[in-house]
Structures are given as C-alpha cells and as structure tokens.
C-alpha cells in the first residue's frame, strides 16, 4: 500500500493532489475499516490510517475520509481546546487551504472565511503570499501551513502575513522542521528538483528549516509561541487520534502560534 500511495502522490501534480486523492482514499478506506483510531476532524473510525509521504510514506498518517494528516488532527484539537476559533466572530485568511478543513470552516457561521493560494484549485482567491492583495490589519486569524519552505523569499511572505493581520490577531504557520538541524539550511544555487530533494527533503522545497524556525517566523514581525500542546495530551489520546506517526526527522509536534501585538 505504501508503494502505491507514494507512486500516486509523486505522479499527480501537487496542486491537484487534494482535488482527486479523496476519491481514491475512500476506496482504500474499505481495507482499513475498524475502530482503533479516530479522526477528530471528521469523526470517522478505522483500524489505522493510510500511509502517506512523498519520500518515505509514514504509517498511520492519512485519514481516508477527509485526508487529515497527523498535523491537521493535532491542529484541530488545539483549535478546539486552546483557542477562540470555534466560538468568536472572526475574519480568517487560510493560505493553501487543506481539503480536510475547507468545508468544515465554511460551515461555521461566525467565520468570514477566505481561502487563497497561487496554484491550488481549492482556493477562491489566486494569491502570491509574497504579495497579498488585502489591506493592512484586515484579518483576525490566519493559517498558512507548509508554504514557507516553497516560496522564494519567506521573510517577505511573513511580513505580508503580518501586515494583513489585525493588532491582537493570531495565526498558525507550520513548516517541516528538521530537528537535527540547529539552523535553517538554504542555498539558492541548488535549483534542480533532484538536488533540492537531496538537500531539502523534497523536490519543490527551497530550504529546510531547523530548530531556529521560531526565530525565522519572528523575522516577519510576529511574536511567536512554540506551543507544545501535544505534551498536555495523554498517550491514549495520542494513539487514538494518530498524532505521532512520523518516522522521519521532520517530526511536527510543536504548533507555531504567531501573533501581532496591540
């Protein structure tokens, strides 16, 4: 199964993955019926989640129903337990919106929800995160996950996100972090897909963030909270929701919460 999924996600262009993969995953779900794990995003149960990964597929990673990965399931729990996201009236900018979240966020009447991306057919607004077409201090909350490793100038992108966030606003900006690197690794001379995969972990990555990721986010002007919410959860909860299936060095346990001071 891992080899089939790896072949599929490397064959289909990235911008179409979420558009078509939910169809195949629902078929595969028939082989994973059970009650050992639960996706908190959609509420479906399985004996385990599907494997997923561009280079080395991770076991127990992808929800067959809504396509939520480990990081999405953890983020959903964090939003429910530690934020005002599901209660307060907010204007939300969601850059590179994830399939598992879109319909669920759109159904929340208290959220003015705007999705945006340069390539994704799932987004309503075509937008380069390095040049955001919205006025200053416009959004209460922003989500921008797994984008900063792709953009040409992530500091410019971060400053743009900071600009459109209201004072007192907050957001979540996640990226793969190599915990074996103390500092972010970037070399603009590395341009071929093969070399980028070798150096940065994926053929369309332009850098690999290290343990200084929070410092990199702060370059945009943000106050950064490296929140270790997962450490507050029981082992039973972690296993139930499949939150730690990563088998690589890019483990995502920390939720990077950014905010703009009043």
N, C-alpha and C positions, 0 to 999 in steps of 0.2 A: 504493500500500500504506500509506503514512504516513497518508493521509487516512482510510482505512478503520479503522485501529487507533486514531487519535485520536477518531473518532466513537464507536467501541466503548467505550473507557475513560472517555469523558465521559458516555456513556449509561447504563452499568451502575453502580449504586451502589458506592462504594469498597469496602464491606465484603464484596461478592460478587465483586469482580474476580478475585481469585486462585482463587476457588471454581469459576469457569466458564471463565476465559480459557485454561487449559491445554488444553481441548478444542479450541477454535478454533486455538490456536497449533500443535497437532500437525498439523492440516490444512495450515496455511500452511507448515509445515516442508518439505512436498513441493516447494515452489518454491525452497527455499534449500539443497537438497542439494549437498554439496561437501566440500572438505577444507582450506579456507583458515583457518578459525577453529575453536577447540575450547573447549567449556565445561568448566572444571576441576571444576565441581560434579558434573555428571552424566556427563561424558566423551564427549558427542556432538559430532560434527563437522558444519560447514556451510560454504557458500561465504561467508556472512556471517550475522550475527544479524539478527533482526527489528528494525524501527524501533519506538521507544516514547517516549511523553511526553504529558503532559496538555495542554500548551500548544503547544509546538513539538516534534513527535516527533524523537528523536535517531536517526540511522542507526546500525546495527551495535550495538544495545543489548540486546535481549531474546533469551535462549535459547529457541527454540521448544519444546524438550523439557521443561525444568524451570522455566522462567520466571526464571532468574537474570539480573539486570541487571549492569551494569559493577561496581557497588559490591558486589554479592554475590560475584561472581567474585574480586574483589580481596580481600574479607574471607576467603573460603575459603582462598586461597593464604597469606594472613597467618596464619590459624589453624594451617595445616599446618606452616609454616616457622618461625614465631616464638613459638609458644605451646605449652602442655602440653595443649591441648584434646583432642587425639586420643590421648593416652597416659595421663593421670592420671584417677583416680576423682574425679568432681565432681558437685555438685548445681547444675543450671543453670536459671535463670529466663529464659525467652525471651518478651519482651513484643512483641505484634503480630508473631507468627511468620510468616516468609516461606515461601511454598509450597515454594521450592526447597530449603529446609533441613529442614523438618519430618520427613519420612520418613527422611532420612539421619541426622539426630541421634537419632531414636527407635531406630534400629537399633544404635546404639553402646551396648554392654552396660555400659561403665564410666561412663555418664552417667545420673544421675537427672534426667530431663528434664521440666520443667513449662512448658507454654505458657499464656499469659494475655493477655487483651485485653478491652476494654469492648464491642466490637461484632463483631469477626471471628468467623465461624463455624468457622474453622480452630483456634481456641484452645480448650483444655479447661477453663480457668478464666475465668469472667467477672470482670473486674477493672478498676477505675479506677486508673491508675498513680499518681494523686494520693492514693490510699487503699489501699495494698497489704495484702491480708489474710493476711500471713505474719509470723512473729515476727522479732525482731531477729537479725541475724547468722546468717541461715539458708542463704544461697546462696554457693557458691564462685565462680560466674561468672554474669554477666548480660549479655544482649543486649537492646537497646532502640533500634531504628533507625527514624528518620523518624516520631517521635512528638512530640518536644518542640516542634515547630512547630504542633502541633494542640491541645495541652492548654491549659486556661485559665490555669493557674499552673505554669509549667515548673520554677520553683525548688522548689515544694512536691513536685512529681513527682521531681525529682532527689534531694531529701532523703529521700524514701521509698525510692528505689532504694538510696541509701547506707545507710539503716537496715537493710535486709534483707540486705545484702552482708556476708559474714564479714570480719573483720580479716585482711588479707593477700589478700583476694579481688580479682578484677579483672573488667572488663567492657568492652564496646564500645557507645558511644552516638553514633550518627550522626544528622545532620540536614542538609538542604540548607544550604549556606553560600554567600552572595553575596560573592565575593572582591573586589568593587568597593565593598563597604561596610566601613568600619573598625569600626563598632559596630552592634550589633543594633538593628533598627528594629521598634518595636511601638507601636501606637496603639489603645487599647481603644475609641475612638469609631468605629473602622472596623468595621462589623458586617455589611454586606451582602455576599453572595458576589461580586458583580461588583467591588465596591471592594476586597475582600480579594485578589482575583486581580490587580487593577491594582497594588496596593501591595505585596503579599507574594508574588506569583508564582503563587498557586493559590487557588481559591475557598474551600477549607476550611483555609487556613493563617491563623494568628492573629498571626504575626510572621515576620520574615525575619532570620536570623542573619547576622552579619558576621564579620570577621576576629577578633573577640573571642570566638568560640564556645568556645574552651577556657576562657576566664575565666568564661563563663556556666556551664559544667559544674562548675567549681570552687566555685560558689555552693552546690552540694549537699553540699560537704564533701570531694569527691574530690580526689585527686592526679591530674593529667591529663597524659598523654603524647600530644602531637600527632605521631603517628608517620608518617613519610614513607617507609613501606615500599616504595612504588612506585618510588622513586628508586634502589632497590637492584636493580631488575629490568632486564633488557636490553630494547632496543627490539623484538627478535624475540619475547620473551615477552609484552610488552605488546600487540603486534599479534596474536599467536597467540590470546590469550585475550580480546581485545577490551576492554581495560581503560580506554581513554581515548576513548570515543565521544562524550563530551559536546560539544555545540556551543553551549552557553549559558553564562551567567556563574555557574551553580551547579555548577561542576566539583568533584567529590568525589575528590580524590587522597589527602587526609590521612585516616588512620584514628585516631579519637579513642579512646584506650585509657584507661579510668579505673580507679583502684584505691583500696583502703581500707587505710590504714596499720595495722600490727600494734599 
